[in-house]
Amino acid sequence: MERQIAREAVRWLAAGMDAERLHHRPTARFAKVMTSEIRTPSRWLLGVALPRWGRGHLDYESGVLGSNGERCAVCAEVVADKFTARQCGSSARHLGPPGHR
């Protein structure tokens, strides 16, 4: 697993990502989870912390352009749509099945 993690880091560096940004990615993602949720740290690093979440542009990640911090309007809309769908789905569940309202 250690070799896989090293290969993944080297791959991003070779693709042009600077070391500071590569360090920031897992640090920022680690801040958003409870340590008790991470059962296998090496698998978490490979599956969550190191992969890039974003479109084809190297500077784009997780809905934000790293160079200017600008949020992507398309990604914001997708997040809003998912939120609305969850809200609608949870409301329907609270009402119960059709015919039992």
Protein Blocks (a to p, Z undefined) as FASTA:
>chain_A
ZZmmmmmmmmmmmnopafklmmmmmmmmmmmpcfklmmblmlmmmmmmmpccddfblkbg
ghiafklopacfklmmmmmmmmmmmmmmmmmmmnopehiZZ
